[in-house]
Amino acid sequence: TTQAILEQHCFSVNIPTSEQLVPVDYCGITSGNHADKSEIFPTFFGKTGAPMPENFALNIECSLVDVLDYDGNDKIFVGNIEGIYADEVYLTEDSSHLSG
């Protein structure tokens, strides 16, 4: 959530598999203010403490660098990549440097 990112100064960017489309869509269209979505995907935590969903194709852990605030309504988070965690099934010889 925005509040958690601002308090903890970290966040993650996550790329699901196609099999995870339905629960990911639910998370995207359902407000955390109206439903507890914390149990939908098991999570793990990186070195920054950023929560990341297990079994996703790719998780990128970031520390918060800046917050761009637009009219008090929309925020863009700028982060520094601290770790990349990729499922081995998606790695090739050229991308082996991505493992966390």
Protein Blocks (a to p, Z undefined) as FASTA:
>chain_A
ZZlmmmnopacdddddfklmmmmmmmmmpcfklocfklmpccdddfkopacdehiabdcd
dddfbdcdehhlaccdddddfbdcddfklpcfklmmmpZZ
